[in-house]
Amino acid sequence: MAFIQMNIMSYSLMRTVSVNVILPAKKFSWGQKREKGRKHKTPFML
C-alpha cells in the first residue's frame, strides 16, 4: 500500500489544494504468481 500526499497550486482557484492518494496493494507472497487482468475498484472522492 502506498500513500501519496501533495500540495498543488490551482491557478483557477488561486490557492493551494491538497491531494491525498491511497494506492491499495493486493496481498501476495513472493512465491505466488500475480493474477493478470484483475483490477482494483477505484472510488473517487471530491
C-alpha atoms as an extended CHARMM CRD file, in Angstrom:
* protein
*
        46  EXT
         1         1  MET       CA              0.0000000000        0.0000000000        0.0000000000  PROA      1               0.0000000000
         2         2  ALA       CA              1.2080000000        3.4690000000       -0.7700000000  PROA      2               0.0000000000
         3         3  PHE       CA              0.0800000000        6.8690000000        0.4830000000  PROA      3               0.0000000000
         4         4  ILE       CA              0.8950000000        9.9830000000       -1.5350000000  PROA      4               0.0000000000
         5         5  GLN       CA              0.2570000000       13.4850000000       -0.2120000000  PROA      5               0.0000000000
         6         6  MET       CA              0.7140000000       16.5170000000       -2.4890000000  PROA      6               0.0000000000
         7         7  ASN       CA              0.0310000000       20.2330000000       -2.4010000000  PROA      7               0.0000000000
         8         8  ILE       CA             -0.7730000000       21.6460000000       -5.8280000000  PROA      8               0.0000000000
         9         9  MET       CA             -1.1870000000       25.2870000000       -6.8070000000  PROA      9               0.0000000000
        10        10  SER       CA             -4.5650000000       25.7530000000       -8.5080000000  PROA      10              0.0000000000
        11        11  TYR       CA             -4.4750000000       28.7870000000      -10.7780000000  PROA      11              0.0000000000
        12        12  SER       CA             -8.2570000000       28.7410000000      -11.2900000000  PROA      12              0.0000000000
        13        13  LEU       CA             -8.8690000000       28.8040000000       -7.5030000000  PROA      13              0.0000000000
        14        14  MET       CA             -5.8100000000       30.9880000000       -6.8280000000  PROA      14              0.0000000000
        15        15  ARG       CA             -4.8510000000       28.8660000000       -3.8250000000  PROA      15              0.0000000000
        16        16  THR       CA             -3.0180000000       25.6990000000       -2.8140000000  PROA      16              0.0000000000
        17        17  VAL       CA             -5.0560000000       22.4970000000       -2.9220000000  PROA      17              0.0000000000
        18        18  SER       CA             -4.0370000000       19.3660000000       -1.0160000000  PROA      18              0.0000000000
        19        19  VAL       CA             -4.3680000000       15.9800000000       -2.7460000000  PROA      19              0.0000000000
        20        20  ASN       CA             -4.1980000000       12.6090000000       -0.9600000000  PROA      20              0.0000000000
        21        21  VAL       CA             -3.8280000000        9.3630000000       -2.9370000000  PROA      21              0.0000000000
        22        22  ILE       CA             -4.0930000000        5.8680000000       -1.4450000000  PROA      22              0.0000000000
        23        23  LEU       CA             -2.8880000000        3.0440000000       -3.6840000000  PROA      23              0.0000000000
        24        24  PRO       CA             -4.0050000000       -0.3970000000       -2.4540000000  PROA      24              0.0000000000
        25        25  ALA       CA             -1.8070000000       -3.4340000000       -2.8240000000  PROA      25              0.0000000000
        26        26  LYS       CA             -3.1260000000       -6.9530000000       -3.1620000000  PROA      26              0.0000000000
        27        27  LYS       CA             -1.5760000000       -9.3410000000       -0.6640000000  PROA      27              0.0000000000
        28        28  PHE       CA              0.6780000000      -11.9710000000       -2.1850000000  PROA      28              0.0000000000
        29        29  SER       CA              3.7340000000      -13.8960000000       -1.1360000000  PROA      29              0.0000000000
        30        30  TRP       CA              6.9690000000      -13.8780000000       -3.1200000000  PROA      30              0.0000000000
        31        31  GLY       CA              6.4330000000      -17.4790000000       -4.2980000000  PROA      31              0.0000000000
        32        32  GLN       CA              2.9860000000      -16.7280000000       -5.7540000000  PROA      32              0.0000000000
        33        33  LYS       CA              2.3270000000      -15.5110000000       -9.2640000000  PROA      33              0.0000000000
        34        34  ARG       CA              0.2700000000      -12.3570000000       -9.6790000000  PROA      34              0.0000000000
        35        35  GLU       CA             -3.1340000000      -12.5850000000      -11.3140000000  PROA      35              0.0000000000
        36        36  LYS       CA             -3.3410000000      -10.7050000000      -14.5930000000  PROA      36              0.0000000000
        37        37  GLY       CA             -6.4100000000       -8.8420000000      -15.7560000000  PROA      37              0.0000000000
        38        38  ARG       CA             -7.8720000000       -8.1750000000      -12.3120000000  PROA      38              0.0000000000
        39        39  LYS       CA             -8.2310000000       -4.5050000000      -11.4710000000  PROA      39              0.0000000000
        40        40  HSD       CA             -8.9300000000       -2.7150000000       -8.2170000000  PROA      40              0.0000000000
        41        41  LYS       CA            -12.1940000000       -0.8710000000       -7.7880000000  PROA      41              0.0000000000
        42        42  THR       CA            -11.4580000000        2.8470000000       -7.6020000000  PROA      42              0.0000000000
        43        43  PRO       CA            -13.6110000000        5.2560000000       -5.5910000000  PROA      43              0.0000000000
        44        44  PHE       CA            -13.1900000000        8.9370000000       -6.4430000000  PROA      44              0.0000000000
        45        45  MET       CA            -13.9700000000       11.3620000000       -3.6230000000  PROA      45              0.0000000000
        46        46  LEU       CA            -14.1820000000       15.0370000000       -4.4690000000  PROA      46              0.0000000000
